[in-house]
């Protein structure tokens, strides 16, 4: 019972405080001498409804009421238009006969044409530790963000070609559809978590043949479920 009463009191206090905050917002917005403007720091505008200039630098002042009305700018956390770098690290679990576990590391350079769509070019490494092979993919990456706020899900598609730096038979086309969630941690940076499914075309070399006890060198697909965490910044 005590826990219930404590919870009820805390919830009540929260909503009362929130209501007071909303009233302050309404009082500010209803004040006729101040019109909503978008200005940088220390810039002035001349409001036609009053004879004085209003300084817009986190506060507004009017002689009519001789009061300061504090402006609470929004956090500004959200997806933006502009260049963005993505650093991605993950682990991939092999699936199917030719599937092999590997570690992935990627760097993507791209541009948000608007808060909802991102296009970039990426490269990185895939380390197949069971067969001691290293592959370098080069690909295009497209991402779509349905929301543009502080937290947004996204859909991703990567497509390109991989080059082996250990065996010339390991390279091939690579594709990876995926999805994840993006969390803005500041106005210019974010972290993301996601899942995907990587389809890597390969022509097995002697390492693969020894690993799977076969000498078949035809082109196959080494597929894997992909998990990743990424850090991005504008």
Buried (B, 14 or more C-beta within 10 A) or exposed (E): EEEEEEEEEEEEEEEEEEEEEEEEEEEBEEBEBBEEEEEEEEEEEEBEEBEEEBBBEEEBBBEEEEEEBEEEEEEEBBBBBEEBBBBBBBBBEBBEEBBBBBEBBBBBEBEBEEBBBBEBBBBBBBBBEEBEBBBBBEBBBBBEBEBBEBEBBBBBBBBBEBBBEBBEBBBBBBBBBBBBEBEBEEEBEBEBEBEBBBBBBBBBBEBBBEBBEEEEEEEBBBBBBBBBBBBBEB
